[in-house]
Amino acid sequence: MNEIKISAIMPVYNVEKYIGKCIESLQKQTLAEFELIAVDDGSPDNSGKICDEYAALDPRIKVIHKENGGAPSARNAAMEIARGKYLYFMDSDDWAEETMLEDMYNAAEANEAQLVISGYYIDTYYSDTECYSQEQSFPTTVFSSREDFRRNAYKLFDLNLLYTPWNKLFLREYIEKKNIRFKNVFWDDFPFNLDVIKDVERVVVLENKYYHFMRARAESETAKYRSDMYQKREEEHGWMTELYDYWSVKDAESYEMIQRRYIERVVGCVENITNSDCSLSLKEKKEEIKKIISSDRVKTALRTAKPHSTMMKMILVPIKMKNVTLTYLEGSFISRVKRTNTKLFAKLKAKR
């Protein structure tokens, strides 16, 4: 190709059941001038081989094979050889609607955007063929200035549109100028996006939904128990507050979003502790929960947050009471629903 408009970058690891549909959804894109850089990150299954088979038939596909180093290192390796004007990051177990790249590219070109954000679907499968699909989107908007974007960013955070890379198109020149790369941390998507939006000036949001994120994959990293989840969430909350301090955005709406977001993740940390895979004793679990719900950050969040649903208000009652036993029982119930009724859990989470 004489011109590569978009470099699509995809880390690949242990996804042999899904990778074919993912690649084919890119091959069907109405925008043809793209390259796909698939990075086989030392996958133990046939994922890398499958990528090679597609690459042998499509010159737009390039495959890198490397030792396992995690998704951040895989994405960074691909960025070093990317040639497109724009960068797009895709997860190898998801798929995209046919007009996604073209619509995002046209929006970027028409507005000289450094960042394009689109809507997406969360497809939670509760059987091999049935899923609960949740939509996330924001009205099509061209932010006229850096300040305009910063004042309204809380709305996009609230709709979970600023956390992931796969609903975004990034101007490669901007990424290279700022020397932005994926950090070698768990949940690497978020700090990458924070680095991007920290000084971004020209942002376009598209209301249309294109990307299908498949949530209910049992072997996915997001589905596992993590012994360090609370520490990671604390670190993540620090990143968010640092961003808003840097922006000097201190309006009540933004502050409330930050605190509500934090307390919702505290509930997730409690559920993580009560996960059946957690090896702590009952006494140790309750000690961890007591430490979490007694913190000053939790007190601040409870004073400020305005939950959007009656369900979330009820969930926060035991935490407000600082009742460790009730909080533990509540977390155990949430964990059981998450483990045994994927459909119900997805619906309840969507309505929180």
DADA-V730208 format. One record per residue. N is the residue number from 0. RES is the residue in one small letter. PHI is phi in radians with two decimals (* if undefined). OMEGA is omega in whole degrees, -180 to 180 (none if undefined). Layout:
N,RES,PHI,OMEGA ; N,RES,PHI,OMEGA
This chain:
0,m,*,177 ; 1,n,-1.27,-177 ; 2,e,-2.34,173 ; 3,i,-1.90,-177 ; 4,k,-1.39,-176 ; 5,i,-2.37,169 ; 6,s,-1.76,176 ; 7,a,-1.59,-175 ; 8,i,-2.01,-173 ; 9,m,-2.49,171 ; 10,p,-1.26,-175 ; 11,v,-2.24,178 ; 12,y,-2.72,171 ; 13,n,1.02,-177 ; 14,v,-2.27,-174 ; 15,e,-1.05,-180 ; 16,k,-1.38,-172 ; 17,y,-2.06,-169 ; 18,i,-1.08,-180 ; 19,g,-1.08,179 ; 20,k,-1.08,180 ; 21,c,-1.09,-179 ; 22,i,-1.09,-178 ; 23,e,-1.13,177 ; 24,s,-1.17,174 ; 25,l,-1.38,179 ; 26,q,-1.09,-179 ; 27,k,-1.50,-178 ; 28,q,-1.07,179 ; 29,t,-1.25,171 ; 30,l,-1.61,-174 ; 31,a,-1.62,-172 ; 32,e,-1.51,177 ; 33,f,-2.34,169 ; 34,e,-2.07,175 ; 35,l,-1.94,176 ; 36,i,-1.85,179 ; 37,a,-1.68,-177 ; 38,v,-1.93,176 ; 39,d,-1.30,-174 ; 40,d,-1.56,-180 ; 41,g,1.11,-176 ; 42,s,-1.13,-178 ; 43,p,-1.37,-180 ; 44,d,-1.74,-177 ; 45,n,-1.60,-177 ; 46,s,-0.99,-179 ; 47,g,-1.08,179 ; 48,k,-1.10,179 ; 49,i,-1.10,177 ; 50,c,-1.06,178 ; 51,d,-1.05,180 ; 52,e,-1.13,177 ; 53,y,-1.18,-179 ; 54,a,-1.11,-180 ; 55,a,-1.14,-178 ; 56,l,-1.87,-176 ; 57,d,-2.41,-177 ; 58,p,-1.14,179 ; 59,r,-1.35,-175 ; 60,i,-1.77,175 ; 61,k,-2.10,-178 ; 62,v,-2.04,173 ; 63,i,-1.89,175 ; 64,h,-1.91,-179 ; 65,k,-2.50,174 ; 66,e,-1.17,-178 ; 67,n,-1.07,179 ; 68,g,-2.46,-179 ; 69,g,1.68,-177 ; 70,a,-1.01,180 ; 71,p,-1.03,-179 ; 72,s,-1.18,179 ; 73,a,-1.15,179 ; 74,r,-1.13,-179 ; 75,n,-1.12,179 ; 76,a,-1.08,179 ; 77,a,-1.21,-180 ; 78,m,-1.08,-178 ; 79,e,-1.17,-178 ; 80,i,-1.98,-179 ; 81,a,-1.12,-177 ; 82,r,-2.08,-177 ; 83,g,-1.27,176 ; 84,k,-1.17,-179 ; 85,y,-2.15,177 ; 86,l,-1.95,174 ; 87,y,-2.31,-178 ; 88,f,-1.98,-178 ; 89,m,-2.18,173 ; 90,d,-1.55,-168 ; 91,s,-1.42,176 ; 92,d,-1.99,179 ; 93,d,-2.03,176 ; 94,w,-2.65,-173 ; 95,a,-2.29,175 ; 96,e,-1.18,-169 ; 97,e,-1.11,-174 ; 98,t,-1.68,-174 ; 99,m,-0.99,-175 ; 100,l,-1.11,-179 ; 101,e,-1.13,-178 ; 102,d,-1.13,-180 ; 103,m,-1.20,179 ; 104,y,-1.11,-179 ; 105,n,-1.10,178 ; 106,a,-1.15,179 ; 107,a,-1.13,-178 ; 108,e,-1.16,-177 ; 109,a,-1.14,-174 ; 110,n,-2.05,-177 ; 111,e,0.85,-174 ; 112,a,-1.38,172 ; 113,q,-1.54,-177 ; 114,l,-2.62,174 ; 115,v,-2.09,-179 ; 116,i,-2.10,180 ; 117,s,-2.17,175 ; 118,g,-1.34,-179 ; 119,y,-2.77,176 ; 120,y,-1.97,168 ; 121,i,-1.86,-179 ; 122,d,-1.76,-180 ; 123,t,-1.74,-177 ; 124,y,-1.46,176 ; 125,y,-2.02,167 ; 126,s,-2.72,-178 ; 127,d,-1.12,-175 ; 128,t,-2.14,-175 ; 129,e,-1.86,179 ; 130,c,-2.55,172 ; 131,y,-1.75,-175 ; 132,s,-1.86,179 ; 133,q,-1.94,-178 ; 134,e,-1.82,176 ; 135,q,-2.21,179 ; 136,s,-2.83,179 ; 137,f,-2.39,-179 ; 138,p,-0.92,179 ; 139,t,-0.95,-174 ; 140,t,-2.53,170 ; 141,v,-1.92,-180 ; 142,f,-1.34,-170 ; 143,s,-1.38,-178 ; 144,s,-2.76,176 ; 145,r,-1.02,-178 ; 146,e,-1.15,179 ; 147,d,-1.10,178 ; 148,f,-1.11,-177 ; 149,r,-1.10,180 ; 150,r,-1.14,-176 ; 151,n,-1.83,-177 ; 152,a,-1.05,-179 ; 153,y,-1.03,179 ; 154,k,-1.16,179 ; 155,l,-1.27,174 ; 156,f,-1.06,-179 ; 157,d,-1.05,-179 ; 158,l,-1.66,179 ; 159,n,1.02,-179 ; 160,l,-1.70,-175 ; 161,l,-1.93,-174 ; 162,y,-1.62,-172 ; 163,t,-1.83,178 ; 164,p,-1.56,-169 ; 165,w,-1.40,172 ; 166,n,-1.89,-174 ; 167,k,-2.41,170 ; 168,l,-2.06,-175 ; 169,f,-2.00,174 ; 170,l,-1.22,-175 ; 171,r,-1.12,179 ; 172,e,-1.04,179 ; 173,y,-1.18,179 ; 174,i,-1.07,-179 ; 175,e,-1.23,180 ; 176,k,-1.08,-180 ; 177,k,-1.52,-179 ; 178,n,0.93,-178 ; 179,i,-1.59,177 ; 180,r,-2.41,178 ; 181,f,-1.34,-180 ; 182,k,-1.42,-178 ; 183,n,-1.44,180 ; 184,v,-2.35,173 ; 185,f,-1.22,-172 ; 186,w,1.01,-177 ; 187,d,-1.19,-179 ; 188,d,-1.02,-172 ; 189,f,-1.11,179 ; 190,p,-1.10,176 ; 191,f,-1.08,-180 ; 192,n,-1.14,177 ; 193,l,-1.10,177 ; 194,d,-1.10,-179 ; 195,v,-1.20,-173 ; 196,i,-1.43,-176 ; 197,k,-0.93,-178 ; 198,d,-2.18,-177 ; 199,v,-1.12,-177 ; 200,e,-2.00,-173 ; 201,r,-2.10,-175 ; 202,v,-2.21,175 ; 203,v,-2.12,174 ; 204,v,-1.98,177 ; 205,l,-1.86,-178 ; 206,e,-1.22,-176 ; 207,n,-1.05,-180 ; 208,k,-1.89,-175 ; 209,y,-2.19,-169 ; 210,y,-1.64,177 ; 211,h,-1.93,178 ; 212,f,-1.57,-179 ; 213,m,-1.62,-172 ; 214,r,-1.44,-166 ; 215,a,-1.60,173 ; 216,r,-1.88,-170 ; 217,a,-1.02,-177 ; 218,e,-1.53,179 ; 219,s,-1.15,180 ; 220,e,-1.05,-177 ; 221,t,-1.27,-178 ; 222,a,-1.69,-173 ; 223,k,-1.62,171 ; 224,y,-1.24,178 ; 225,r,-2.24,-179 ; 226,s,-1.20,-177 ; 227,d,-1.89,-176 ; 228,m,-1.04,-178 ; 229,y,-1.06,179 ; 230,q,-1.08,180 ; 231,k,-1.19,179 ; 232,r,-1.19,176 ; 233,e,-1.10,178 ; 234,e,-1.10,180 ; 235,e,-1.08,178 ; 236,h,-1.08,176 ; 237,g,-1.09,178 ; 238,w,-1.06,-178 ; 239,m,-1.15,-180 ; 240,t,-1.16,177 ; 241,e,-1.11,179 ; 242,l,-1.06,-178 ; 243,y,-1.23,173 ; 244,d,-1.15,179 ; 245,y,-1.09,179 ; 246,w,-1.27,-173 ; 247,s,1.03,176 ; 248,v,-1.75,-173 ; 249,k,-2.27,180 ; 250,d,-1.24,-174 ; 251,a,-1.11,-178 ; 252,e,-1.14,180 ; 253,s,-1.15,-179 ; 254,y,-1.12,179 ; 255,e,-1.11,178 ; 256,m,-1.03,-179 ; 257,i,-1.07,-177 ; 258,q,-1.27,178 ; 259,r,-1.17,177 ; 260,r,-1.04,-179 ; 261,y,-1.15,-176 ; 262,i,-1.20,175 ; 263,e,-1.12,179 ; 264,r,-1.30,173 ; 265,v,-1.10,176 ; 266,v,-1.04,177 ; 267,g,-1.10,178 ; 268,c,-1.18,177 ; 269,v,-1.12,178 ; 270,e,-1.04,180 ; 271,n,-1.07,179 ; 272,i,-1.15,-179 ; 273,t,-1.52,177 ; 274,n,-0.97,-178 ; 275,s,-1.10,179 ; 276,d,-1.46,179 ; 277,c,-1.29,-175 ; 278,s,-1.56,179 ; 279,l,-1.17,175 ; 280,s,-1.28,179 ; 281,l,-1.01,179 ; 282,k,-1.08,-180 ; 283,e,-1.17,178 ; 284,k,-1.09,-180 ; 285,k,-1.17,177 ; 286,e,-1.13,178 ; 287,e,-1.14,179 ; 288,i,-1.10,179 ; 289,k,-1.05,179 ; 290,k,-1.07,-177 ; 291,i,-1.19,-172 ; 292,i,-1.35,179 ; 293,s,-1.69,-174 ; 294,s,-1.28,178 ; 295,d,-1.12,179 ; 296,r,-1.10,179 ; 297,v,-1.15,178 ; 298,k,-1.03,179 ; 299,t,-1.09,-179 ; 300,a,-1.12,-179 ; 301,l,-1.14,178 ; 302,r,-1.22,-169 ; 303,t,-1.79,-173 ; 304,a,-1.13,176 ; 305,k,-2.13,-177 ; 306,p,-0.95,-176 ; 307,h,-1.48,-177 ; 308,s,-2.35,175 ; 309,t,-1.09,180 ; 310,m,-1.03,-179 ; 311,m,-1.18,176 ; 312,k,-1.04,180 ; 313,m,-1.20,180 ; 314,i,-1.08,-177 ; 315,l,-1.38,-177 ; 316,v,-1.01,179 ; 317,p,-1.07,179 ; 318,i,-1.22,177 ; 319,k,-1.10,179 ; 320,m,-1.34,-175 ; 321,k,1.00,-180 ; 322,n,-1.61,-174 ; 323,v,-1.12,-177 ; 324,t,-1.12,179 ; 325,l,-1.13,178 ; 326,t,-1.11,178 ; 327,y,-1.10,-179 ; 328,l,-1.10,178 ; 329,e,-1.11,178 ; 330,g,-1.07,179 ; 331,s,-1.09,179 ; 332,f,-1.13,179 ; 333,i,-1.05,-180 ; 334,s,-1.09,180 ; 335,r,-1.16,178 ; 336,v,-1.10,179 ; 337,k,-1.04,-175 ; 338,r,-1.45,-170 ; 339,t,-1.91,-179 ; 340,n,-2.42,-175 ; 341,t,-1.02,-178 ; 342,k,-1.09,-180 ; 343,l,-1.10,-179 ; 344,f,-1.05,180 ; 345,a,-1.08,-180 ; 346,k,-1.17,-180 ; 347,l,-1.15,179 ; 348,k,-1.13,-180 ; 349,a,-1.14,-176 ; 350,k,-1.74,-177 ; 351,r,-1.25,none
